[in-house]
């Protein structure tokens, strides 16, 4: 089955549901590993930096957004690692998926900023269309 799964996480409810589905799939195989990926969006990062009290505060905030996905994978006893990328989310996820040669990408259908997604097109839609491996879109 799948050995390398890329899980896009941003702390949203759909991201948590995506983590649960990825964990279920990973449990179907003995040697499957999940890579949780969080992209610090440049536009949002500027605002986060301005509101953060320092570098440690900013890192803690980002780790909190990933914690829910990590807890789900720990609950299912799935091995995982975490990567934090910086840039435009869809572009960074696509490049990371291609570079890592993943068997499956699991992503929530909507992230934290639904207004921006309506105007620019959703990150999940862009990833689904441009990644060369199968993509599971979780609602």
Steps between C-alpha positions, in 0.01 A plus 500: 500500500626853574840544664543878491203727568517879497249664734440873455408652836397850607308441823154531340218252564536357148872460563425295812257282305766457231746387769251240620453362147874493439549309826236244404666445163845476658378232739418276202872454440783395730760737363310820425630836619317833492670834443301786650563821310408850611560797271556836663335722239706815431190724514383356831857469633546878490196546722608217731846651540352841584274349768756257641702600803811342355634211297416247772142626517465470123636142500267407787201636304592291195553188711152548650352492149670163440428350842149378416626302199785358707259389773286314246802315360620418851153367584527261203868420579611608153864598447536856371732793456428871467618754243430874515531673165485872417333659200179477304321188633389330179833557325705377798282191551520406132878540490544307826273218379696464177840517673402242761348257250198430719251221428201705620422858600222552756360851534190662649254651256509841669762662719488788740435779249183422303458859372838497326425156356179629337690775322829330409402135484560257781837359592352151495366548147839617371682214670251246369545619142880529499638218714594191303402244766149418629338764722236435766289810557326481840183698581 
